[in-house]
Every structure is written in structure tokens, then in C-alpha cells.
Amino acid sequence: MIFRDAVDRLQRAFRHELPGPNAQAGMAPVPRRAWPSHLNPARIRNAAGLLLVFPGPPRDRRNAERAEHAAKNQLDTDTMADAAHIVLTVRSHRLERHGGQVSLPGGVVDPGETFERAALREAHEEVALTIDEIEVLGALTPLDIPVSGFRLHPIVAAAPVQPAMAPADGEVDCILEIDIDQLLTPSCVIRTTRERDGRTITAPAFRAGGVEIWGATAMVLAEFLALFGWNPER
């Protein structure tokens, strides 16, 4: 998918009602943990994550063919060739919670901080993202994560060029730059089984960038990809 087309589609999508929990549920683990019935809602902590879209070199044959077509027809090569990518991180294995898992750059929202500001700040801290030219496009549906006690607020933004990034020592093992077209490929979705709290769960996952993306991150991506017409049942 061409970067400029992706941004245009996202801008249009955020003017309408979001797919919401129905889309998230397409990549939810089964069974999925719920909040305790006695939980005080005030104890749920807010977190924000940045889902950054940026232009990068084409990674598949289809985008390479687009670039070749652009060159032959003297079209705007940058527009035709730059494929839309997103940024994800592999959390440090040294972290007590969710170590080694794939996530959005993000973290806890500080008192008095907006979700947008928190997502940008955390991305700067975790991957050294320069946020001056980042354009916030909109917010996806908040996602409750009972296993860690957070309510995640995913913020979608766009960078005009491929950003220079570096993983924060002790927080991020590596940075993943994943072509959106790869995630939209039906064969990218797999079914896995995992052990959690002594029980076996079935967890759909995206296999991309050499990793398996499951759990809350996969659920956020499910709604994000639904904005492009993706459906896990197809």
C-alpha cells in the first residue's frame, strides 16, 4: 500500500464511526481474561501507545512493480514506490511484565497529560523518535488489558519520512518496521496456543517481521487494519 494512499484512507476513516470492539475481537485470545467483578474502575490505569505510519522502501513484489511502472511512465516515483509501514517494538526480555512481547511504543499516561502527548512522549523515550513533524491522525478504540491492569489508548499518527530510531536500553530489544501490506495478507494470520497462568489459551497472531504479534497488540492492529477493509475471516 502506498504511503500517501494509506494516510488519505486513515484521515477519511477517522471522520466516521470506528470498527471498535467487534474488530478487536477478531484477534482476541480465547479465553480472554476479564476485569474482576469487584474492581473499582478508578484503579484502572491509562496507557497510551503510538501506532506510527511512515513511508519506507517497498518490501514485496507488488510495490516493486508499482515503482517500475512509475519510472516507465515518468510518474511521481516517491508516491508510487514508498510503501506504508508501521513501527512496533519487541519489549526487553529484562522487563517483569510482557518481556519479549511485541507492542506499540507507549506507556503510562502521566497526571494531566493527554493520550496523544503521552503516546508521543513514550515513543520518543523508547525508540528515540523525533516527534516535531509527526501528524496525529486520530485515536482508535481504547482497549482494556485486565492482565496488566491498563486501559490502552492507541494513537495513530504519520511521519512524512522514514524516521531514524534507536531502541532504549533496558526497555526495547529491537524495533520492527512492518509493511502494512504484509499484515493485510491473509496468510499472515495464524492460530497459536500458549500457556498463561497455568492454562492453555488459543491466540490468533500476525506472523510478520520475523515475529508473532498476539494479544493486545494484535487486537489493536485488527481495528487499525479494519480501516483498510481487512477482515480476519476472509
Residue frames as qw, qx, qy, qz and C-alpha x, y, z in Angstrom:
[[0.000, 0.889, 0.458, 0.000, 0.00, 0.00, 0.00],
 [0.393, 0.512, -0.027, 0.764, 1.34, 3.39, -0.98],
 [0.305, -0.245, -0.512, 0.764, 2.06, 5.65, 1.99],
 [0.166, 0.025, -0.024, -0.986, 0.08, 8.64, 0.74],
 [0.547, -0.244, -0.598, -0.532, -2.92, 6.44, -0.04],
 [0.523, -0.304, -0.738, 0.300, -2.74, 4.94, 3.46],
 [0.131, -0.195, -0.362, 0.902, -2.74, 8.36, 5.13],
 [0.346, -0.078, -0.293, -0.888, -5.65, 9.54, 2.98],
 [0.593, -0.281, -0.703, -0.274, -7.68, 6.45, 3.88],
 [0.430, -0.297, -0.653, 0.548, -6.94, 6.86, 7.57],
 [0.036, 0.083, 0.142, -0.986, -7.92, 10.52, 7.54],
 [0.502, -0.166, -0.440, -0.725, -11.24, 9.63, 5.92],
 [0.587, -0.256, -0.767, 0.027, -11.82, 6.71, 8.30],
 [0.295, -0.221, -0.572, 0.733, -11.39, 8.88, 11.40],
 [0.270, -0.070, -0.066, -0.958, -14.27, 11.07, 10.24],
 [0.715, -0.185, -0.441, -0.509, -16.63, 8.13, 10.76],
 [0.790, -0.467, 0.259, -0.302, -17.53, 5.65, 13.46],
 [0.043, 0.557, -0.829, -0.018, -14.70, 3.23, 14.24],
 [0.671, 0.008, -0.705, -0.229, -15.00, -0.57, 13.89],
 [0.512, -0.569, 0.322, -0.558, -14.45, -0.80, 17.65],
 [0.531, -0.361, 0.729, -0.236, -14.56, -3.91, 19.85],
 [0.901, 0.303, 0.237, -0.202, -16.03, -6.08, 17.10],
 [0.627, 0.685, -0.355, 0.110, -12.87, -5.62, 15.06],
 [0.142, -0.649, 0.679, -0.311, -10.60, -6.04, 18.09],
 [0.797, -0.169, 0.481, -0.323, -12.33, -9.32, 18.97],
 [0.858, 0.466, -0.177, -0.122, -11.16, -10.87, 15.70],
 [0.579, 0.467, -0.568, 0.353, -7.66, -11.24, 17.18],
 [0.491, -0.607, 0.370, -0.504, -8.55, -11.77, 20.84],
 [0.164, 0.235, -0.944, 0.162, -7.12, -14.75, 22.75],
 [0.769, -0.278, -0.211, -0.536, -9.64, -17.38, 23.89],
 [0.215, -0.845, -0.489, 0.011, -10.42, -17.43, 26.73],
 [0.264, 0.553, -0.125, 0.780, -9.68, -13.78, 27.39],
 [0.339, -0.300, -0.628, 0.633, -9.28, -12.53, 30.94],
 [0.145, -0.786, -0.382, -0.464, -11.96, -10.13, 32.21],
 [0.050, -0.521, 0.393, -0.756, -11.81, -7.49, 34.92],
 [0.182, -0.194, -0.875, 0.404, -12.61, -8.81, 38.41],
 [0.197, -0.678, -0.621, -0.342, -16.27, -8.20, 39.25],
 [0.449, -0.779, -0.320, 0.299, -15.31, -6.26, 42.38],
 [0.547, 0.087, 0.080, 0.829, -12.81, -3.98, 40.62],
 [0.021, -0.821, -0.230, 0.523, -13.03, -0.27, 41.36],
 [0.621, 0.689, 0.238, 0.288, -12.91, 1.44, 37.91],
 [0.062, -0.978, 0.197, -0.038, -10.75, 4.19, 39.42],
 [0.649, -0.515, 0.517, 0.213, -7.95, 1.63, 39.80],
 [0.787, 0.432, 0.335, 0.286, -7.68, 1.06, 36.04],
 [0.327, -0.619, 0.237, 0.673, -4.55, 2.82, 34.81],
 [0.600, 0.777, 0.095, -0.167, -4.45, 4.64, 31.48],
 [0.547, -0.322, 0.514, 0.577, -1.70, 3.91, 29.00],
 [0.518, 0.769, -0.020, -0.375, -1.14, 5.30, 25.51],
 [0.684, -0.109, 0.577, 0.432, 0.55, 3.68, 22.54],
 [0.244, 0.677, -0.260, -0.643, 1.69, 5.18, 19.24],
 [0.740, 0.295, 0.576, 0.179, 0.78, 3.44, 16.00],
 [0.001, -0.724, 0.277, 0.632, 3.06, 5.34, 13.63],
 [0.771, 0.504, 0.370, 0.125, 2.66, 5.08, 9.85],
 [0.137, -0.768, 0.357, 0.514, 5.62, 6.10, 7.71],
 [0.764, 0.601, -0.157, -0.174, 6.93, 5.70, 4.14],
 [0.521, -0.529, 0.640, 0.198, 9.62, 3.13, 3.50],
 [0.185, 0.387, -0.759, -0.490, 11.13, 1.11, 0.69],
 [0.841, 0.042, -0.186, -0.506, 8.82, -1.44, -0.91],
 [0.409, -0.408, 0.800, -0.162, 9.13, -4.89, 0.62],
 [0.671, 0.199, 0.711, -0.071, 7.15, -7.02, -1.81],
 [0.386, 0.134, 0.668, 0.622, 6.87, -7.67, -5.50],
 [0.149, 0.794, 0.575, 0.131, 3.66, -5.71, -5.93],
 [0.154, -0.932, -0.035, 0.326, 5.19, -2.50, -4.66],
 [0.436, -0.375, 0.531, 0.623, 8.35, -3.12, -6.70],
 [0.349, 0.430, 0.699, 0.453, 6.17, -3.42, -9.80],
 [0.015, 0.930, 0.355, -0.090, 4.48, -0.13, -8.91],
 [0.314, -0.753, 0.245, 0.524, 7.86, 1.57, -8.72],
 [0.424, -0.042, 0.679, 0.598, 8.88, 0.13, -12.08],
 [0.230, 0.702, 0.631, 0.239, 5.60, 1.30, -13.61],
 [0.128, -0.934, -0.142, 0.301, 6.15, 4.78, -12.18],
 [0.378, -0.530, 0.441, 0.618, 9.62, 5.01, -13.65],
 [0.378, 0.222, 0.733, 0.520, 8.49, 3.87, -17.09],
 [0.087, 0.764, 0.570, 0.290, 5.62, 6.34, -17.15],
 [0.269, 0.323, -0.151, 0.895, 7.54, 9.24, -15.59],
 [0.490, -0.725, -0.383, -0.296, 5.17, 9.40, -12.65],
 [0.276, -0.767, 0.387, -0.431, 5.94, 10.65, -9.16],
 [0.643, 0.189, -0.730, 0.135, 8.29, 7.83, -8.15],
 [0.007, -0.200, 0.695, -0.690, 8.21, 8.65, -4.43],
 [0.633, -0.021, 0.202, -0.747, 4.42, 8.49, -4.33],
 [0.849, 0.173, -0.371, -0.334, 4.30, 5.23, -6.24],
 [0.651, 0.265, -0.674, 0.226, 7.18, 3.44, -4.53],
 [0.053, -0.342, 0.640, -0.686, 7.03, 4.41, -0.87],
 [0.551, -0.326, -0.748, -0.175, 5.15, 1.63, 0.90],
 [0.471, -0.655, 0.120, -0.579, 3.25, 2.34, 4.11],
 [0.573, 0.053, -0.740, 0.348, 4.90, 0.83, 7.20],
 [0.555, -0.762, -0.069, -0.327, 4.20, 0.84, 10.92],
 [0.199, 0.531, -0.679, 0.466, 6.53, 0.81, 13.92],
 [0.851, -0.458, -0.176, -0.190, 6.38, -1.89, 16.59],
 [0.006, -0.686, 0.665, -0.296, 8.83, -2.85, 19.30],
 [0.800, -0.138, -0.578, 0.084, 10.00, -6.06, 20.93],
 [0.469, -0.819, 0.139, -0.299, 9.96, -5.34, 24.65],
 [0.139, 0.599, -0.744, 0.262, 13.14, -6.07, 26.58],
 [0.750, -0.142, -0.645, -0.032, 13.34, -9.59, 27.97],
 [0.326, 0.057, -0.613, 0.717, 14.51, -7.99, 31.23],
 [0.382, -0.284, 0.044, -0.878, 11.12, -6.38, 31.85],
 [0.255, 0.009, 0.862, -0.438, 8.97, -8.03, 34.50],
 [0.563, 0.484, 0.502, -0.444, 5.71, -7.54, 32.58],
 [0.721, 0.656, 0.183, -0.129, 5.30, -8.72, 28.99],
 [0.243, -0.683, 0.567, 0.391, 9.04, -9.03, 28.45],
 [0.301, -0.135, 0.840, 0.431, 9.92, -10.19, 24.94],
 [0.391, 0.607, 0.689, -0.057, 6.47, -9.46, 23.55],
 [0.252, 0.290, 0.392, 0.836, 5.70, -7.24, 20.58],
 [0.064, -0.742, -0.533, 0.402, 3.99, -3.96, 21.41],
 [0.245, 0.871, 0.168, 0.392, 3.35, -0.41, 20.31],
 [0.358, 0.185, -0.360, 0.841, 5.80, 2.17, 21.61],
 [0.414, -0.641, -0.240, -0.599, 3.95, 3.50, 24.63],
 [0.385, -0.039, -0.723, 0.572, 3.45, 3.56, 28.35],
 [0.205, -0.623, -0.653, 0.379, 1.67, 5.06, 31.32],
 [0.068, 0.757, 0.255, 0.597, -0.16, 8.39, 30.93],
 [0.326, -0.032, -0.469, 0.820, 1.16, 10.92, 33.43],
 [0.032, -0.702, -0.590, 0.398, -1.26, 13.02, 35.51],
 [0.132, 0.795, 0.062, -0.589, -2.63, 15.92, 33.49],
 [0.116, -0.357, 0.697, 0.611, -1.21, 14.50, 30.24],
 [0.737, 0.358, -0.047, -0.571, -3.33, 13.90, 27.13],
 [0.900, 0.041, 0.430, 0.057, -3.29, 10.48, 25.50],
 [0.663, 0.721, -0.020, 0.198, -1.74, 11.97, 22.35],
 [0.007, 0.865, -0.442, 0.238, 1.04, 13.65, 24.29],
 [0.700, -0.438, 0.554, -0.108, 1.73, 10.51, 26.31],
 [0.908, 0.294, 0.280, 0.100, 1.97, 8.35, 23.18],
 [0.503, 0.802, -0.169, 0.275, 4.41, 10.77, 21.53],
 [0.269, -0.793, 0.493, -0.236, 6.50, 11.16, 24.69],
 [0.824, -0.256, 0.504, -0.045, 6.76, 7.43, 25.23],
 [0.846, 0.486, 0.130, 0.175, 7.72, 6.85, 21.57],
 [0.236, 0.866, -0.338, 0.282, 10.47, 9.42, 21.95],
 [0.476, -0.640, 0.560, -0.222, 11.71, 7.73, 25.12],
 [0.869, -0.069, 0.488, -0.051, 11.50, 4.14, 23.83],
 [0.786, 0.338, 0.377, 0.355, 12.71, 4.47, 20.22],
 [0.334, -0.423, 0.145, 0.830, 14.25, 8.00, 20.14],
 [0.314, 0.625, 0.606, 0.380, 11.56, 9.16, 17.72],
 [0.108, -0.121, -0.013, 0.987, 11.79, 12.83, 16.77],
 [0.144, 0.583, 0.787, -0.144, 8.20, 13.99, 17.15],
 [0.001, 0.449, -0.002, -0.893, 8.38, 17.53, 15.72],
 [0.322, 0.229, -0.493, -0.775, 6.95, 16.59, 12.31],
 [0.003, 0.204, 0.979, -0.015, 4.62, 13.81, 13.43],
 [0.420, -0.142, -0.189, -0.876, 0.97, 14.37, 12.44],
 [0.281, 0.113, 0.861, -0.408, -1.62, 12.80, 14.72],
 [0.258, -0.111, -0.680, -0.677, -4.42, 11.35, 12.58],
 [0.679, -0.375, -0.175, -0.607, -6.79, 10.05, 15.25],
 [0.295, -0.343, 0.797, -0.401, -7.36, 7.63, 18.12],
 [0.489, -0.076, -0.822, -0.280, -8.51, 4.05, 17.89],
 [0.707, -0.537, -0.240, -0.393, -10.93, 2.48, 20.36],
 [0.244, -0.614, 0.649, -0.377, -9.46, 2.12, 23.88],
 [0.788, 0.043, -0.606, -0.099, -8.61, -1.47, 24.75],
 [0.640, -0.628, 0.311, -0.315, -8.84, -2.90, 28.26],
 [0.615, 0.355, -0.686, 0.159, -5.95, -5.18, 29.26],
 [0.736, -0.604, 0.003, -0.306, -7.03, -6.82, 32.53],
 [0.918, -0.035, -0.225, 0.323, -3.90, -8.99, 32.75],
 [0.520, 0.145, -0.216, 0.814, -1.80, -5.86, 33.39],
 [0.185, -0.668, -0.514, 0.506, -4.46, -3.51, 34.78],
 [0.112, -0.318, 0.209, 0.918, -4.31, -0.98, 31.95],
 [0.516, 0.722, 0.436, -0.151, -6.68, 0.67, 29.53],
 [0.482, -0.156, 0.433, 0.745, -4.67, 1.26, 26.36],
 [0.354, 0.828, 0.202, -0.385, -5.42, 4.30, 24.18],
 [0.660, 0.070, 0.469, 0.582, -3.90, 3.73, 20.71],
 [0.153, 0.835, -0.011, -0.528, -2.98, 6.93, 18.85],
 [0.746, 0.369, 0.410, 0.375, -2.47, 6.75, 15.08],
 [0.043, -0.872, 0.155, 0.463, 0.00, 9.20, 13.58],
 [0.809, 0.512, 0.145, 0.250, 2.02, 9.68, 10.40],
 [0.431, -0.621, 0.286, 0.589, 5.64, 10.66, 9.76],
 [0.525, 0.774, -0.083, -0.344, 6.42, 12.36, 6.43],
 [0.493, 0.597, -0.633, -0.006, 9.70, 10.44, 6.00],
 [0.868, -0.134, -0.462, 0.123, 11.16, 7.21, 7.31],
 [0.369, -0.881, 0.189, -0.227, 12.24, 8.12, 10.86],
 [0.451, 0.415, -0.695, 0.377, 15.62, 7.47, 12.40],
 [0.753, -0.545, -0.002, -0.368, 15.11, 5.42, 15.56],
 [0.359, 0.377, -0.784, 0.336, 17.12, 3.63, 18.22],
 [0.700, -0.456, -0.535, -0.126, 15.90, 1.24, 20.95],
 [0.318, -0.754, 0.333, -0.468, 16.10, 2.39, 24.56],
 [0.412, 0.252, -0.836, 0.260, 18.42, 0.15, 26.53],
 [0.047, 0.040, 0.814, -0.577, 16.57, -1.88, 29.12],
 [0.507, 0.344, 0.358, -0.705, 13.16, -1.17, 27.59],
 [0.770, 0.538, -0.023, -0.342, 13.29, -2.27, 23.96],
 [0.739, -0.207, 0.557, 0.317, 15.20, -5.21, 22.48],
 [0.304, 0.013, 0.594, 0.744, 14.60, -4.21, 18.87],
 [0.369, 0.486, 0.110, -0.784, 12.47, -2.03, 16.60],
 [0.458, 0.280, 0.806, 0.249, 10.27, -3.57, 13.91],
 [0.272, 0.434, -0.173, -0.841, 9.33, -1.73, 10.72],
 [0.406, 0.217, 0.887, 0.038, 6.49, -3.70, 9.14],
 [0.142, -0.012, -0.530, -0.836, 4.90, -3.17, 5.75],
 [0.552, 0.132, 0.384, -0.728, 1.13, -2.78, 6.13],
 [0.706, 0.294, -0.438, -0.474, 0.59, -4.89, 3.00],
 [0.332, 0.203, -0.908, 0.158, 2.23, -7.81, 4.79],
 [0.219, 0.079, 0.726, -0.647, -0.27, -7.57, 7.64],
 [0.618, 0.303, 0.051, -0.724, -3.16, -7.38, 5.16],
 [0.458, 0.273, -0.793, -0.294, -2.12, -10.68, 3.57],
 [0.842, -0.303, -0.097, -0.436, -4.50, -13.46, 4.74],
 [0.877, 0.057, -0.425, 0.216, -1.66, -15.94, 5.24],
 [0.165, 0.516, -0.462, 0.702, -0.14, -13.55, 7.79],
 [0.612, -0.408, 0.272, -0.621, -2.77, -14.57, 10.38],
 [0.496, 0.127, -0.857, 0.067, -2.02, -17.78, 12.24],
 [0.742, -0.549, -0.104, -0.371, -3.54, -19.63, 15.20],
 [0.358, 0.404, -0.723, 0.432, -1.30, -20.36, 18.15],
 [0.735, -0.573, -0.350, -0.089, -1.65, -21.95, 21.57],
 [0.219, 0.555, -0.476, 0.646, 0.07, -20.51, 24.63],
 [0.571, -0.407, -0.650, 0.293, 0.32, -21.19, 28.34],
 [0.039, -0.517, 0.152, -0.841, -0.86, -18.44, 30.68],
 [0.465, -0.377, 0.435, -0.673, -1.45, -18.73, 34.41],
 [0.353, -0.136, 0.910, -0.171, -1.36, -22.50, 34.16],
 [0.648, 0.459, 0.557, -0.243, -3.96, -22.79, 31.40],
 [0.401, 0.065, 0.630, 0.662, -3.81, -23.16, 27.65],
 [0.328, 0.697, 0.228, -0.595, -5.23, -20.36, 25.53],
 [0.600, 0.433, 0.509, 0.439, -5.80, -20.10, 21.80],
 [0.107, -0.762, 0.002, 0.639, -4.29, -16.90, 20.49],
 [0.646, 0.679, 0.251, 0.242, -4.62, -15.69, 16.91],
 [0.433, -0.642, 0.208, 0.598, -1.49, -13.85, 15.82],
 [0.544, 0.823, -0.133, -0.096, 0.06, -11.96, 12.95],
 [0.804, -0.222, 0.289, 0.469, 3.29, -13.51, 11.70],
 [0.427, 0.861, 0.064, 0.268, 5.29, -10.62, 10.28],
 [0.040, 0.878, -0.383, 0.284, 8.73, -9.12, 10.57],
 [0.506, 0.292, -0.766, 0.268, 10.09, -12.41, 11.85],
 [0.102, -0.073, 0.716, -0.686, 7.91, -12.34, 14.99],
 [0.227, -0.505, -0.808, -0.203, 4.45, -13.38, 16.17],
 [0.126, -0.191, 0.176, -0.957, 2.22, -10.46, 17.18],
 [0.411, -0.431, -0.789, -0.153, -0.58, -11.51, 19.52],
 [0.304, -0.489, -0.583, 0.572, -2.62, -10.36, 22.49],
 [0.038, 0.812, 0.301, -0.498, -3.43, -6.69, 22.97],
 [0.085, -0.508, 0.440, 0.736, -1.13, -5.55, 20.16],
 [0.097, 0.151, 0.869, 0.461, -2.82, -7.87, 17.67],
 [0.060, 0.694, 0.699, -0.160, -6.24, -6.63, 18.81],
 [0.005, -0.753, 0.003, 0.658, -5.20, -3.00, 18.25],
 [0.080, -0.295, 0.678, 0.669, -3.84, -3.91, 14.81],
 [0.185, 0.401, 0.885, 0.148, -7.11, -5.69, 13.98],
 [0.137, 0.837, 0.420, -0.322, -9.08, -2.46, 14.35],
 [0.086, -0.670, 0.341, 0.654, -6.37, -0.46, 12.56],
 [0.150, -0.097, 0.831, 0.527, -6.36, -2.85, 9.60],
 [0.231, 0.587, 0.771, -0.083, -10.17, -2.88, 9.52],
 [0.118, 0.783, 0.060, -0.608, -9.92, 0.79, 8.49],
 [0.104, 0.469, -0.655, -0.584, -8.40, -0.56, 5.25],
 [0.780, 0.151, -0.264, -0.548, -11.11, -3.19, 4.79],
 [0.263, 0.291, -0.911, 0.125, -9.29, -6.09, 6.45],
 [0.809, -0.267, 0.061, -0.520, -11.38, -8.93, 7.83],
 [0.245, -0.464, 0.847, -0.083, -9.79, -11.90, 9.67],
 [0.735, 0.178, 0.601, -0.259, -12.49, -14.24, 8.36],
 [0.647, 0.684, -0.160, -0.296, -11.52, -13.68, 4.74]]
